Amino acid sequence: MKLENSHDTDDMCKTIEVASVVVVDHLSPAKALVAAGDELDRDGEELFTPPLNFAMVENGIFRSGFPDTANFAFLQTLGLRSIIYLCPEPYPEANNEFLKSNGIKLFQFGIEGYKEPFVNIPEDTIREALKVVLDVRNHPLLIHCKRGKHRTGCVVGCLRKLQKWCLSSIFDEYQRFAAAKARVSDQRFMELFDVSSMKHLPISFSCSKR
């Protein structure tokens, strides 16, 4: 479903509650409990452990920190087609093998893990990552950086601008994941990010509203 145009984004401002973990609809009840953080197993053996800071952004779009081997069984339940990796370091061999064995495509956008006050978030790189996110042929898709806070938060925040979320809701979502590590520079970047050149791109998923 495409979003309708709004004449005044701020008038649309709604309080949007963002859960730390949102479970995909197609998971079985047992898997759903595990995805929400309960320590259950399947057949008494295999645990389904989500990566750090895992959550559903939209139907078919997820976010998290860096997944490791303990998270692979959980990620398989998502049926991923693509992963967007936002760090410049090479992807670990174990992760690459997981992608190959599950037919998952890797999109790497090497954004340095800048710390304030020396910040230079590459806007063009964020735009390229968003193009991948908006292409439903890449869904289901996982966006991740190292801890799922700053780089991932900026990509998701800019996506929210395209979805016409008001800034207070965008910042609230960002802060829920960044917590004490929230950066003014990240929020400033999201505020100034110009979505006008991307408005021609289709958004075929709906905006989350609560």
N, C-alpha and C positions, 0 to 999 in steps of 0.2 A: 504494500500500500504506500503510495507516495504521499508526502506531507503537503498539506495545503499551505500557500503563502500566507504570511502574517504581516499586517501593516505595522504592528508595533510589538516587537519581541517581548519587551518588558511587561506589556499587558497580559501576555500569556504566562507570566511567571507563576509557577506552581511549586509548592513544597513537594520535593521528590525524595522519598526515602530510598536509600540505596543499601541493600543488605550486603553484609560482608561476603556471603555466599548465596548464589541463586542457583537452584537445581534445575537442570534441563527437564522438560516435561516427559520425555520418552524414557527416563530412567525408571527402573522398577522400584517399588517401595523400599526394598532392602538397600539398593544402590543409592537411592535418594537420601536415606539417612546417613550413609557413609559420606556422600558428597557434602552434606551439611555439617560434617565434622564428627559424627558418632563413630566410634571404633567398632564397627561390625565387620565380619568377614564373609566371603562367599565360599560355601561348602567347608567352612571351618578353617580355611587356609589363606586365601588371597585377600589382602586388605586393599581398599580403594581409598587412597590418600590424595586429596587435591593439592596442587602446588600452593606455596605461600601466596596469600592475598588473592586467591582465586575468586572470581565472581562472573556472573553473566552480565554483559553490557546490553545486549539486545538478543533477540532470537537469532541464533547462529553466530554470535560474536561473544567471545570470552576474553578475560584478562587475567594475568597472574604474574607472580615472580618467576624466577628461572626454574623450570621443572627438572627434577632429577629422576634417577631410575625408580625411586620409590613411588613416583607419581605416574609412571607409564600405564599401569593397569587402569587407573582412573581416567586418564586422557583417552584411552581406547573406547570408553563408554560414550565419549562425545562424538565419535565418528568424524574427527577433524579431516578437513581437506588441506588446510594451510596453517602455517604458523608464521607470524610476523615477529622477528627477533630484532630488538632495537639497540643491541650492544655491538661494538666494533670487534670484539674478540671472536676467534674462530669457534664455531659450534662444536661442542664435545663429540667425540667419536660415538659414544654410547647413544647420544641423542640423535645423531645422524643415522645410526643403524635403526633406531626406533622409527624415524621418519620413512626410511626406505621400506621397512617391513610392513608399514601401515599405509603406504601410498600417500604420504603427506608432503606437500610442497613447502619449502622454506623460502621466505622472503626476508633477507637481512638488510636492515637499514642501520649502519654503524654510527650511532649517536654517542659521543663521548659522555661519560658520567660527570658532567660539570658540577662544580660546587660554587655557591655564591662566595664573594661578589663577582668572580670571574665567570660570567655566563654568556654563552653564545649558542642558543638553541637554533639549529639550522631549519629555517622555515620551509625551504624547498624539500628537505628530506621528510618533514612531517607531511607535506602535501602528497609526496609520492606514496608514503605509507597509507594515507587516507584513501588514495585511489584504489589500493589493494583491498582495504576494508570495505569500501562501497561496492565492489564488484561481487555480487552474490554468487558468482561461479566459484569464488574462493571459500565460500561458507560450507560447513562450519569452520570457524577460524579462531585462533588463539593469538592474542597480542601479549608479548611479555618482554621485560627487560631483566634486570638483575633481581630487584625486589618488588617490582610491580607498583612502584610509587611515582617517581618523577617522570621518566621518559614515557612510560605507559600512560601515566596520568595526563600528560600533555596531549598525546594522541587522542585519548578518549575525550578530553575536554574540548579539543578542536572539532571532533565528531559531533559533540553536543551542540556546538555553535551552528553547525550545518543543520542540526535537527531543531534549531530555534529555541533551545533552552535559554533561560535568562541566566545572567552571570552568577547570581547568588546560588542557583541550583548547581551550576557547573562547579563553582568553588566548593560547595558543600560536598559534592561527590569526591572531588580531588582530595579534600582534607580528610575524608573518612579513611582513605587508603594511606595518605602520607603521614597523617597524625602529627606527632611532634616534629617530624622532618619536613613539614610543609614549607615550601619556598615561595616567597613573594615574587621572585623572578619568574617562576613557572606560571603563577596566576596572572602576572602582567603579560606574559607571552600569550596566554590564552585570550586575554582581554583584547589584545591588539591584533590577534590573528585575523587576517582578511579572508573571509570565505567567499567573497564576491566572484572570484575567478573559478570557483568550484560549484557554483549553483546550477550549472548546466548538467552536472553529474546526477544520475538518478539515485534516489534513496528509496529503496524498495522495501525497507522494513520500517515499522512504526516507532514513534517516540514512546518511551516508557512513561506512563503517567500513573500517579498514585494519589 
